[in-house]
Amino acid sequence: MSVKASVSLSPQQEELARKLVEEGHYSSLAAVVQRGLELVREETEMREEDVEALQALIEERRKGKFLTAEESSAQIEAMIARVKASYGL
């Protein structure tokens, strides 16, 4: 089912939408707007998934062992030394 809605576009947006229709990329201005909304929906869903994944990672890390600043520095230095050694430095 379709819902009719009035949408205001800037002159630049209208020009781009009309050009896309004229070039045959979309069948109508409505199709351009619909595609734009679909892209916004996809982007929003991906952002929400990213936030959920980051929250899960943070929660997982909170359950693990915390390092002191000294332990962290030692691990970083060891990692740098391993990489340097792998390059023969």
C-alpha positions as CSV (number, residue, x, y, z in Angstrom):
1,M,0.0,0.0,0.0
2,S,1.3,3.4,-0.9
3,V,0.9,6.5,1.2
4,K,0.9,9.9,-0.4
5,A,3.0,12.6,1.3
6,S,4.2,16.0,0.4
7,V,7.9,16.4,0.4
8,S,9.9,19.6,0.1
9,L,13.2,19.5,-1.8
10,S,15.9,22.1,-2.1
11,P,16.5,23.3,-5.7
12,Q,19.7,21.2,-5.8
13,Q,17.9,18.1,-4.7
14,E,15.1,18.6,-7.2
15,E,17.7,19.1,-10.0
16,L,19.5,15.9,-9.1
17,A,16.3,13.9,-8.8
18,R,15.0,15.1,-12.1
19,K,18.3,14.4,-13.8
20,L,18.2,10.8,-12.4
21,V,14.7,10.4,-13.9
22,E,15.7,11.9,-17.2
23,E,18.7,9.7,-17.5
24,G,16.5,6.6,-16.9
25,H,17.9,5.6,-13.5
26,Y,14.5,6.0,-11.9
27,S,11.0,6.0,-13.2
28,S,9.8,9.0,-11.3
29,L,10.6,11.6,-8.6
30,A,8.8,9.4,-6.2
31,A,11.0,6.5,-7.0
32,V,14.1,8.6,-6.3
33,V,12.7,9.7,-2.9
34,Q,11.7,6.1,-2.1
35,R,15.3,4.9,-2.9
36,G,16.7,7.7,-0.8
37,L,14.5,6.6,2.2
38,E,15.6,3.0,1.6
39,L,19.2,4.0,1.8
40,V,18.6,5.9,5.0
41,R,16.8,2.9,6.5
42,E,19.7,0.6,5.5
43,E,22.3,3.0,6.9
44,T,20.3,3.3,10.2
45,E,20.1,-0.4,10.5
46,M,23.8,-0.8,9.9
47,R,24.6,1.9,12.5
48,E,22.3,0.2,15.0
49,E,24.0,-3.2,14.3
50,D,27.4,-1.6,14.8
51,V,26.4,0.0,18.1
52,E,25.0,-3.3,19.3
53,A,28.3,-5.1,18.3
54,L,30.4,-2.5,20.0
55,Q,28.2,-2.7,23.2
56,A,28.6,-6.5,23.2
57,L,32.4,-6.2,22.7
58,I,32.6,-3.7,25.6
59,E,30.6,-5.9,27.8
60,E,32.8,-8.9,26.9
61,R,35.9,-6.9,27.6
62,R,34.5,-5.8,31.0
63,K,34.3,-9.4,32.0
64,G,37.9,-10.0,31.3
65,K,41.2,-9.3,33.1
66,F,42.2,-5.6,33.3
67,L,45.8,-4.7,32.9
68,T,47.7,-2.1,34.9
69,A,49.3,0.7,32.9
70,E,52.7,-1.0,33.5
71,E,51.3,-4.4,32.2
72,S,49.8,-2.7,29.2
73,S,53.0,-0.8,28.4
74,A,55.0,-4.0,28.7
75,Q,52.6,-5.8,26.3
76,I,52.8,-3.0,23.8
77,E,56.6,-2.9,23.9
78,A,56.8,-6.7,23.4
79,M,54.5,-6.4,20.4
80,I,56.6,-3.7,18.9
81,A,59.7,-5.8,19.5
82,R,58.1,-8.8,17.8
83,V,57.1,-6.7,14.7
84,K,60.6,-5.2,14.5
85,A,62.2,-8.6,14.8
86,S,59.9,-9.9,12.0
87,Y,61.4,-7.2,9.8
88,G,64.9,-7.9,10.9
89,L,65.3,-4.7,12.8
